[in-house]
Amino acid sequence: MMNKIKHNPTYAAVFYFLLTWAGFPLAALVRSSLRGISFGEAAFSPYMIAIFAAGSVISAMQMYNRAKFSK
């Protein structure tokens, strides 16, 4: 599977997109404990969603290009 991720640009993009969103609950939990708000408020704040949406697209595109041009 890791071989597919390293050499297929589409697999690489999807893998890193999902990997970025896997960290979302942890980041929302940390933000909620630091700010003293509920987990739901932290997870559904527009700021958190925008940051993770932008970060996941950027990481997916970077990994797509890296896998595409690594041959």
OpenMM code with the backbone's topology and positions (N, CA, C; nanometers):
from openmm import Vec3, app, unit

residues = "MET MET ASN LYS ILE LYS HIS ASN PRO THR TYR ALA ALA VAL PHE TYR PHE LEU LEU THR TRP ALA GLY PHE PRO LEU ALA ALA LEU VAL ARG SER SER LEU ARG GLY ILE SER PHE GLY GLU ALA ALA PHE SER PRO TYR MET ILE ALA ILE PHE ALA ALA GLY SER VAL ILE SER ALA MET GLN MET TYR ASN ARG ALA LYS PHE SER LYS".split()
positions = [
    Vec3(0.0825, -0.1194, 0.0000),
    Vec3(0.0000, 0.0000, 0.0000),
    Vec3(0.0869, 0.1257, 0.0000),
    Vec3(0.1936, 0.1251, 0.0791),
    Vec3(0.2809, 0.2427, 0.0825),
    Vec3(0.3481, 0.2645, -0.0529),
    Vec3(0.3720, 0.1570, -0.1262),
    Vec3(0.4299, 0.1711, -0.2588),
    Vec3(0.3333, 0.2443, -0.3520),
    Vec3(0.2032, 0.2121, -0.3410),
    Vec3(0.1027, 0.2818, -0.4215),
    Vec3(0.0973, 0.4301, -0.3842),
    Vec3(0.1058, 0.4580, -0.2552),
    Vec3(0.0998, 0.5969, -0.2094),
    Vec3(0.2208, 0.6750, -0.2587),
    Vec3(0.3376, 0.6124, -0.2596),
    Vec3(0.4583, 0.6821, -0.3020),
    Vec3(0.4640, 0.7069, -0.4518),
    Vec3(0.4026, 0.6187, -0.5313),
    Vec3(0.4191, 0.6285, -0.6766),
    Vec3(0.2936, 0.6681, -0.7529),
    Vec3(0.1775, 0.6623, -0.6904),
    Vec3(0.0550, 0.7016, -0.7578),
    Vec3(0.0098, 0.8364, -0.7015),
    Vec3(0.0075, 0.9403, -0.7826),
    Vec3(-0.0276, 1.0742, -0.7321),
    Vec3(-0.1668, 1.0826, -0.6699),
    Vec3(-0.2628, 1.0108, -0.7250),
    Vec3(-0.3985, 1.0169, -0.6713),
    Vec3(-0.4052, 0.9540, -0.5329),
    Vec3(-0.3433, 0.8384, -0.5159),
    Vec3(-0.3395, 0.7751, -0.3844),
    Vec3(-0.2689, 0.8648, -0.2827),
    Vec3(-0.1605, 0.9263, -0.3236),
    Vec3(-0.0869, 1.0140, -0.2332),
    Vec3(-0.1732, 1.1310, -0.1889),
    Vec3(-0.2440, 1.1917, -0.2822),
    Vec3(-0.3289, 1.3065, -0.2491),
    Vec3(-0.4417, 1.2664, -0.1540),
    Vec3(-0.5069, 1.1556, -0.1819),
    Vec3(-0.6171, 1.1104, -0.0970),
    Vec3(-0.5658, 1.0728, 0.0422),
    Vec3(-0.4533, 1.0034, 0.0482),
    Vec3(-0.3969, 0.9623, 0.1765),
    Vec3(-0.3641, 1.0831, 0.2643),
    Vec3(-0.2987, 1.1815, 0.2094),
    Vec3(-0.2610, 1.2983, 0.2900),
    Vec3(-0.3801, 1.3879, 0.3214),
    Vec3(-0.4795, 1.3904, 0.2348),
    Vec3(-0.6028, 1.4629, 0.2648),
    Vec3(-0.6705, 1.4014, 0.3871),
    Vec3(-0.6833, 1.2683, 0.3868),
    Vec3(-0.7456, 1.1993, 0.4994),
    Vec3(-0.6602, 1.2065, 0.6255),
    Vec3(-0.5304, 1.2002, 0.6086),
    Vec3(-0.4400, 1.2092, 0.7228),
    Vec3(-0.4519, 1.3453, 0.7919),
    Vec3(-0.4668, 1.4495, 0.7147),
    Vec3(-0.4837, 1.5829, 0.7725),
    Vec3(-0.6139, 1.5912, 0.8513),
    Vec3(-0.7225, 1.5393, 0.7959),
    Vec3(-0.8509, 1.5453, 0.8650),
    Vec3(-0.8572, 1.4511, 0.9839),
    Vec3(-0.7711, 1.3502, 0.9888),
    Vec3(-0.7672, 1.2615, 1.1055),
    Vec3(-0.7189, 1.3362, 1.2291),
    Vec3(-0.6420, 1.4395, 1.2107),
    Vec3(-0.5937, 1.5201, 1.3228),
    Vec3(-0.6925, 1.6254, 1.3690),
    Vec3(-0.8014, 1.6425, 1.2974),
    Vec3(-0.8997, 1.7448, 1.3313),
    Vec3(-0.9612, 1.7262, 1.4698),
    Vec3(-1.0055, 1.6064, 1.5062),
    Vec3(-1.0640, 1.5922, 1.6408),
    Vec3(-0.9640, 1.6217, 1.7520),
    Vec3(-0.8403, 1.5829, 1.7329),
    Vec3(-0.7379, 1.6119, 1.8340),
    Vec3(-0.7150, 1.7623, 1.8473),
    Vec3(-0.7087, 1.8307, 1.7349),
    Vec3(-0.6902, 1.9760, 1.7388),
    Vec3(-0.8102, 2.0449, 1.8026),
    Vec3(-0.9302, 1.9964, 1.7739),
    Vec3(-1.0498, 2.0547, 1.8360),
    Vec3(-1.0515, 2.0284, 1.9857),
    Vec3(-1.0061, 1.9109, 2.0268),
    Vec3(-0.9998, 1.8799, 2.1691),
    Vec3(-0.9001, 1.9703, 2.2409),
    Vec3(-0.7843, 1.9904, 2.1811),
    Vec3(-0.6830, 2.0784, 2.2417),
    Vec3(-0.7349, 2.2217, 2.2466),
    Vec3(-0.7952, 2.2666, 2.1393),
    Vec3(-0.8471, 2.4049, 2.1365),
    Vec3(-0.9576, 2.4246, 2.2394),
    Vec3(-1.0435, 2.3239, 2.2543),
    Vec3(-1.1519, 2.3374, 2.3514),
    Vec3(-1.0992, 2.3408, 2.4939),
    Vec3(-0.9947, 2.2638, 2.5222),
    Vec3(-0.9415, 2.2652, 2.6582),
    Vec3(-0.8625, 2.3929, 2.6864),
    Vec3(-0.7958, 2.4472, 2.5863),
    Vec3(-0.7198, 2.5706, 2.6068),
    Vec3(-0.8104, 2.6920, 2.6226),
    Vec3(-0.9193, 2.6945, 2.5498),
    Vec3(-1.0082, 2.8109, 2.5532),
    Vec3(-1.1209, 2.7983, 2.6551),
    Vec3(-1.1388, 2.6776, 2.7092),
    Vec3(-1.2459, 2.6580, 2.8064),
    Vec3(-1.3835, 2.6538, 2.7431),
    Vec3(-1.3918, 2.6036, 2.6212),
    Vec3(-1.5203, 2.5902, 2.5518),
    Vec3(-1.5473, 2.4423, 2.5294),
    Vec3(-1.6663, 2.4105, 2.4839),
    Vec3(-1.7000, 2.2703, 2.4603),
    Vec3(-1.6327, 2.2207, 2.3328),
    Vec3(-1.6237, 2.0890, 2.3227),
    Vec3(-1.5637, 2.0274, 2.2043),
    Vec3(-1.6434, 2.0642, 2.0785),
    Vec3(-1.7748, 2.0647, 2.0886),
    Vec3(-1.8599, 2.0991, 1.9742),
    Vec3(-1.8378, 2.2413, 1.9249),
    Vec3(-1.8235, 2.3331, 2.0184),
    Vec3(-1.7972, 2.4722, 1.9789),
    Vec3(-1.6631, 2.4850, 1.9091),
    Vec3(-1.5641, 2.4123, 1.9583),
    Vec3(-1.4317, 2.4182, 1.8956),
    Vec3(-1.4331, 2.3510, 1.7591),
    Vec3(-1.4996, 2.2376, 1.7486),
    Vec3(-1.4989, 2.1615, 1.6234),
    Vec3(-1.5790, 2.2307, 1.5130),
    Vec3(-1.6848, 2.2997, 1.5502),
    Vec3(-1.7688, 2.3625, 1.4488),
    Vec3(-1.7421, 2.5111, 1.4303),
    Vec3(-1.6319, 2.5591, 1.4826),
    Vec3(-1.5999, 2.6999, 1.4604),
    Vec3(-1.5500, 2.7172, 1.3161),
    Vec3(-1.5904, 2.8236, 1.2516),
    Vec3(-1.5489, 2.8460, 1.1130),
    Vec3(-1.3972, 2.8543, 1.0971),
    Vec3(-1.3298, 2.9049, 1.1990),
    Vec3(-1.1844, 2.9162, 1.1941),
    Vec3(-1.1187, 2.7785, 1.1826),
    Vec3(-1.1589, 2.6853, 1.2669),
    Vec3(-1.1007, 2.5502, 1.2644),
    Vec3(-1.1298, 2.4801, 1.1326),
    Vec3(-1.2510, 2.4914, 1.0864),
    Vec3(-1.2887, 2.4244, 0.9620),
    Vec3(-1.2120, 2.4837, 0.8448),
    Vec3(-1.1975, 2.6154, 0.8409),
    Vec3(-1.1254, 2.6800, 0.7311),
    Vec3(-0.9774, 2.6426, 0.7315),
    Vec3(-0.9172, 2.6412, 0.8491),
    Vec3(-0.7751, 2.6062, 0.8589),
    Vec3(-0.7520, 2.4630, 0.8129),
    Vec3(-0.8342, 2.3699, 0.8581),
    Vec3(-0.8150, 2.2307, 0.8180),
    Vec3(-0.8531, 2.2076, 0.6719),
    Vec3(-0.9511, 2.2778, 0.6209),
    Vec3(-0.9856, 2.2633, 0.4795),
    Vec3(-0.8709, 2.3113, 0.3915),
    Vec3(-0.8161, 2.4265, 0.4249),
    Vec3(-0.7038, 2.4794, 0.3465),
    Vec3(-0.5806, 2.3900, 0.3616),
    Vec3(-0.5525, 2.3485, 0.4824),
    Vec3(-0.4361, 2.2637, 0.5061),
    Vec3(-0.4454, 2.1298, 0.4373),
    Vec3(-0.5645, 2.0700, 0.4349),
    Vec3(-0.5789, 1.9397, 0.3711),
    Vec3(-0.5649, 1.9502, 0.2192),
    Vec3(-0.6167, 2.0554, 0.1610),
    Vec3(-0.6033, 2.0731, 0.0164),
    Vec3(-0.4578, 2.1028, -0.0207),
    Vec3(-0.3928, 2.1850, 0.0570),
    Vec3(-0.2522, 2.2170, 0.0303),
    Vec3(-0.1648, 2.0934, 0.0431),
    Vec3(-0.1837, 2.0161, 0.1491),
    Vec3(-0.1013, 1.8957, 0.1660),
    Vec3(-0.1309, 1.7933, 0.0577),
    Vec3(-0.2567, 1.7794, 0.0175),
    Vec3(-0.2906, 1.6854, -0.0883),
    Vec3(-0.2259, 1.7264, -0.2207),
    Vec3(-0.2288, 1.8545, -0.2518),
    Vec3(-0.1676, 1.8998, -0.3768),
    Vec3(-0.0153, 1.8849, -0.3741),
    Vec3(0.0460, 1.9129, -0.2612),
    Vec3(0.1906, 1.8962, -0.2502),
    Vec3(0.2310, 1.7507, -0.2678),
    Vec3(0.1590, 1.6611, -0.2056),
    Vec3(0.1922, 1.5192, -0.2174),
    Vec3(0.1599, 1.4664, -0.3572),
    Vec3(0.0544, 1.5194, -0.4187),
    Vec3(0.0226, 1.4811, -0.5569),
    Vec3(0.1375, 1.5191, -0.6489),
    Vec3(0.1842, 1.6422, -0.6367),
    Vec3(0.2935, 1.6878, -0.7218),
    Vec3(0.4235, 1.6147, -0.6915),
    Vec3(0.4489, 1.5879, -0.5657),
    Vec3(0.5710, 1.5157, -0.5283),
    Vec3(0.5696, 1.3740, -0.5861),
    Vec3(0.4569, 1.3062, -0.5781),
    Vec3(0.4470, 1.1705, -0.6320),
    Vec3(0.4490, 1.1718, -0.7847),
    Vec3(0.3889, 1.2734, -0.8427),
    Vec3(0.3820, 1.2820, -0.9885),
    Vec3(0.5196, 1.3049, -1.0506),
    Vec3(0.5995, 1.3886, -0.9873),
    Vec3(0.7280, 1.4245, -1.0457),
    Vec3(0.8464, 1.3487, -0.9847),
    Vec3(0.8190, 1.2460, -0.9044),
    Vec3(0.9276, 1.1704, -0.8419),
    Vec3(0.9823, 1.0617, -0.9322),
    Vec3(0.9190, 1.0383, -1.0443),
    Vec3(0.9606, 0.9286, -1.1333),
    Vec3(1.0791, 0.9661, -1.2169),
] * unit.nanometer
topology = app.Topology()
chain = topology.addChain("A")
for resn in residues:
    res = topology.addResidue(resn, chain)
    for name in ("N", "CA", "C"):
        topology.addAtom(name, app.Element.getBySymbol(name[0]), res)
